[in-house]
Amino acid sequence: MLRKTLATLLFGLSTALLLGGCGTDSSPESTNLAPASNGGSAAETITRVTDDPIEAAYFGVYVWKAAVEKAQSFEIDKVREAVYGLEFNAPGGKKVMHADNQHTLKPVYIGEILKDGQFKIVKAIDDGKLVSPDSYSSYLHEKGKAPAPTGGPQEGKEYPAADVTEETVKIGILHSLSGTMAISETSLKDVVLYAVDEINSAGGVLGRKIEPVIEDGASDWPLFAEKARKMITQDKVSVIFGCWTSVSRKSVLPVFEEYNHLLFYPVQYEGEEQSKNVFYTAATPNQQLVPAAQYMIDQGAKKFYLLGTDYVFPRTANKVLKAFLKTKDVPDENIIEKYTPFHHQDYQTYVQEIKKFAAGGDACVLSTINGDSNVPFYKEFANQGLKAADCPIMAFSVAEDELRAMDVPPLIGHLACWNYYQSIDTPENKAFVAGFQAFCKKNNLK
């Protein structure tokens, strides 16, 4: 077995990495990606927070590093094979890369918003055990009839070679640093830089320092594809970490498959996709959507208002949710489905409808609103006098980072379903939070 040691030297944090990966039927070696505690407090005056996509973006860099060192190569196909089955300790605890389906085994938690903008974990699904990801929802596909993976190398085709020298290796960071999605994506760029800084301080990857190439997708989905093509063919990066919305991921996917390149995608999504050119480090529907809906049913919800931003993730997510609710005998009249455009600001009519829908009790909102539209939605919800006790909102795209831009007190008691929360009370997670905050403060990252 291959063994490596990574010392995360930044801010005195250190950790040991034991690299290796096997199929799920054996006992894979464990890779520790969480820095050991340095005794620092995460509750200083620093306002930066961590959340589920931030953790997934962070450990994605370390998974790539572990795979490169296991393969002893930066070649895409060798790195891909080395990722499968990799077991590791991330800031939020143990996780495993699936043996063959490009996704990550993760715990699932229901969190309730507190007045300090953090989440209280009110339910650990299956007692916090790792949930195996389904690329394709069992509520939309018969068993054994899911589509085959796409992408991967094509016989006889040559692909652009990455620019790897004896001293450096380039990676790409592709996120919206402007536009409606900047509220969520800027922190993902920052945490990837944090991971890069840690790794470089510890000696790099195969003795090479990581050189990041940063591009702004600007919440412009075709632009994401242009930027990805540039980083692969001109900058010649070895891997790209990026995208948030599924429409941005769908936009770049043909580029990654054309060049047989590799994307680490760190955000929960709707499933119904499995490309050999993407590693999905966040939740599939059975790791977020379905357990959240089941939790609401267990809490007595009988009526469901599905409200989302109008693009592929909310529409497909709600297709899964409706199919699941049907198996629970929820009648059609107890399900309302509505969508608004990106950057939508006026939710008065929608909240009026929700208020009427919830008047008899037993109703909840399943929200797939993305980006800065969450701010006016929750504000209007409170303005019309609705509280979590009247009609709880279960959100799939609101986490600690979004709450930084929102007036939190009216949100108290509303819910979200994620695989990680900043409030996870372990030395490893506290060290991660403190380290990220210190990195942002040092580099004046707001």
N, C-alpha and C positions, 0 to 999 in steps of 0.2 A: 504494500500500500504506500501511496505517496503521502509524505507528511511535510508540511510547511509551517513556518511560524510567522505570524504577522504581528508586529508591535504597533499599535495605534498610538504614536508618540504625541500627537497634538494635545496640548493642555494636560499632559501627564497621564492621559488615558492609555491603558494597555490591554491587549487581549491576545489570546493564543488561537491560531487557526489550525485546525486539523483537517486537511483537505482529502476529499475522496467522495465517491458516489457509486451506488450500486442499485440494482433493481429493488423493488419494494418487497420481494420475497426473501431478501437477505438482510443483514444488519449493516447499513452503510455507515461509514465514518462520519463524524460530526464536525462541522465547520462553525466555529464561534465567531459571529459577526458583530456581537454586542460588546462595546468597550466596558472594561471593568470600572467600578465606581471609583471616583477620585475624591469622594466626600463632599463635592460641591453641591450647592442647592440649586434645584431647577426653578425655584420660586423667587428669583432675584427681581430686579427692576426691568430686566430684559422682557420685551413684549413678544418675541418670537415664540411660536409653538410648534409642536410636532403633531402629525395626524396620520391616518392610514396611508394615503398616497405618498406622504413624505417618507414614512418608514419603508414602503415598498420601493420607492426610488432609491433610497439609501442602500438597502440590502441588495438591490439589483446590481449595483456596481461591484459589490463584494462577491456576489455569485459569479459574475463574469470573471473577476480576478481569480477566484478559486478554480473555475473551469479552465482558464488559460494555463494556470500553473499545474493543474492535473494533466492537461493535454501536452504541456511543455511546447505550446504553439499558439500563435494568434490566428491561425487559419480558421475561417468560419465553420467549416464542416467538423473539424476536430473539436473546436470549442463547443459547438452545439451538442455533440455526443457526450462531452464531459459534463454538461449541465444536468442531463437526465439523472434523476434519482439522488441528486446532491442534497444532503441533510445538513442543516446549519442552525445556529442560534442567532436570531436577529434581536434587535432591541426589545421587541414585544414577546420574545420567547421562541421556542423551537418551531421550525418550519421545514418543509421538504419540497424540493422540486419533483414533480410527477415523473414517473419512470418513462413515459412516452407521450404525454399529451400537451406539453409546452406550458402547463399551468403549475400552480403552487398549492400544496396542502397547507391549510391555515385554520386557526381557531376562529369562531364566530361569536361576536358579542352584541348585545343590545345595550345601548347607552342612553342615559337621560341627561338632558342639558341642565347644568348647574349655573348659578348666578355668576361664577367666576369665568364662564366660557369654557369650562372643562366638562367632561362627561362622567357620570357615575355609572359604572357597569351594573345593570340591573338583572342581566341574564347572560350566562355563559352557555351557549348552545351545546348540548351533549357534554356538559360539565367541562367545557373548554378543550375537549379532544380535537385533534386535527380533522378537518372535513376534507375529503377527497374531492377535487374539482371535476365537474362535468362540462366539457367543452360545448356540448349540445344538450339542451334541456330535455330531461326525460318527459316533461309535460308537452313537448312539441314533437318529439320523435319516438317512434317505437324502438324498443331495445334492440340493439344490433343493426339499426338502419341509419345511423348518423353518417353524414358525409365523411369521406376520407380527407386527410390533411392535404393542404395545398402547399405549393412552394418547394423549397429545397433545390439542390443542384440538378441541372439538366445535363444529360450525357452529351459530351462533345462541345459544350459551351464554355468559353473562357470568361472570367469575371475580373473586374478591377482589383488590383492588388493593393492592400493597405500600405501606408507609408510608415513602416516600422524600422527605426534605426537602432544602432547599438545603445543609444542613450534615451530615446523617446518612443512613445506610442501614442497616437492620436485617438481620442474618442469624441463623438458628437453629442451635443446636448441640444435638443430641439423642443422648445416649449413656447407658449404664448406669453411674451413678456409685455405685451400691450393688447388692448382690446378687451372684450367682455370676459375672456377667460383668464386674464392676467391675475385676477383675484385668487385663483386657485393654482395656477401653473408657475408663477414666479418662485414660490418656495421650493418647487421640485428642482428647478435649476440650481437654487442655492444649496439644497441638501446633496445634490450630486457633486457640486464643488467641494462641499465639506468632506464627503467620502474620498474624493480625489486628493484633497489636502492630507487627510489621514494616511492614505496609501502611499503617497509620495514621501511623506515624513518617515514612513517605515521602510523605505527602500524601493518603492514602486512595484511593478509587475514584471516578473522575470528580469529584475535588475534594471528595468527601464522606467523613467518617470512618465506619468500620464500627462499629456498635453491636451486640454479640452478645447474644442471648437464649438462656440455657442452661436446658435441662430434663433431668431425670433419668428415664430410662426404667426404672430400678430392676430390670432383668432381668425385667420383667413385660411380656409381649408385647402384650396388649391396651392397656396403658398407653401404649406407644409410639404407637399410633394416636391416642389421646386427646391426647397432648402435641403430635403433629404437627398435628392439627386446630386446637388452640389457637394454635400459633405462626403458622399460615397465616391463620386467620380473626380472631383477637383481637390478637395481636402484630403481624401484618401484615409478616412478614419477607419478604425478596426471594428467599431461597434457604435450604435447610437442609442441613447437613452432619451425617451421623449414621448410626446403626445399626451393629451388628456381626453378630449372628446372622442367618441367612437368615429365621428365623421372625419376627424383629423387622422385617426389611425387607418380608416378605410381609404383615405386619400393617399397615404404614403405606402400602403401595403403593396400595390403593384410595382412600386419602385424597388422595395426590398426584395420582392420575388424576382423581378427582372435581373437584378444584380446578385442574387443569392447572398444578401447581406443580413445583418442581425439587428433587430430592434428589441430593447427591453421596455415593455409598456407597463407603467406602474399604477394604473387606475382601474377600479372595479368597472365591469362592463357587462354587456347583455348576452355574452356567449355567442353561439351560432357561428363560430369561426375557430379554425385551428390551422395556423400556418407554421411551417417549419422555420420560417424566418422571423418569428415573433415569440418571445417568452413573456407570458402574461403573469406578472408577479402580484397582481391584486385579485379581487374576488370574481368568481363566476356566479351566475344566478343562484345556484344551489348553496353558495357560500354567503349570500347576502339577501337577495330578493325574497326567496321562498321562506327561509327561517324568520325573516322579519314579518312577513304576512302571517305565518303560523303563530308568531308571538302575539300579534294583534287579535287573532281569533281566540287564542287562549285567554286574552284579557277581556273578552266579551264583545269584540267588534263584530258587527253583522253587516255593516254598510261601508263601502270603500270608494273614496273619491280619488281617482288616479289623475294626478296633475303633473305634467312634465313639459320640458322644453322640446320644441318640435324638431327632432332629428332622430337618428337611428337608435341611440341607446334608450331613450324613454319609450319610443314606440315598440321596440322589440322587448324591452323589459316588461312593459304593460301587457304585451301578448303572452309572455310567460306567466305573469301574475294572474291574468284573467283565466288562463288555462288551469292554473293551480287552484284558484278560488272556485272554479267549476267543480273540481274534485271534492271540494268541501261543501258542496250543495248551496253555494251563495247564488241567489237568483239574479237574473240580468238587471232587474229594476233596482238592485242594491249595489250596482257598480256604475259609476259615472267616470268617463274618460275624457280629459280635456288637455289641450296643448297650447303653448304660447311661443312666440319666436324668441331667438336669442336676444338678450338685452331688453326684454319686455319689462315695462315699468309700472303699468297700471293694472292692478289686480283687484280693483274694487268690485267689479261684476262677478268675478270668480269667487271671491270670498263671500259675497252675498249669497251666491248659490250654495256654497259649502255650509253657510250658516243655516239656510233653509233645510238642506239635506240632513244636517246633524241635529235639527230641532228636537227630534224624537229620541235622541240618544243613540248609543251603540254604533256611532260612525267614527271613521278615522280618515286621514289623508295619507296616501302613499305618494310621496313627492319625488319626482325625478327632475325637478327644476335644477338647471346647471348655471354656474357663473354668477354674475352680479345681480341677476333677477331675483335671487333669493332674498336680497335686502328688502326690496319693496313688498315682496310677497309676505314675509313674516311681519313686516311693519303694518301692512293693511290688515292682516289677521288680528293683530293686537288692537288696532284702531277700531275695529268693529266689535270689540269686546269678547272675542273668542279666546279661550285659554285651553291649555292641554287637557284640563279636566272636562271641558265641553266636547272637544274634538281633537284628539292628539294627532300631531303630524309625525309620521315616520319617514325620515329623509334618507335618501341614498346618495346624495351628493353634497351634504352639509356636514362639515367636520370642524375641528378646532381652528383650522386656518381661515375658513370662511367666517367663523364667529368673531374673528378679530375685527372684521369690517361691519359688524352688526350690533344693534342695541340689544344686549343679551337679556336683561331682566324680563321682557315680555315673552322670551323664548323658553323660560324655565319650565321644565316638565315635558317638553317635546322630546322626541326620540330620534335616534339614528341607528343604523346597523352597520358595523364595521368589523374588521379583523384585528384592529389595533386602536388603542386610545393612549393619549399622553399620560392619562391618570393611572396606567398600569404600574403597580407599586412594587417594583423590583429594583435592586441596585443597578442592574444592567440598563434598564430603561431610564432611570434617573440620570445615569452617566451620559446616555445618548442625548437626552433633552438638554442637560447642562452644557454638553460639548457643542451641540448645534447652536444653542443660544450664544455661547461665547464666541464661536466662529463668526456668527452674523454680526455681533457687536464689534469684534475686532476688524471686520471688513466693511463695516458701515452698511450692512444689508438690512433694509427695513422690512 
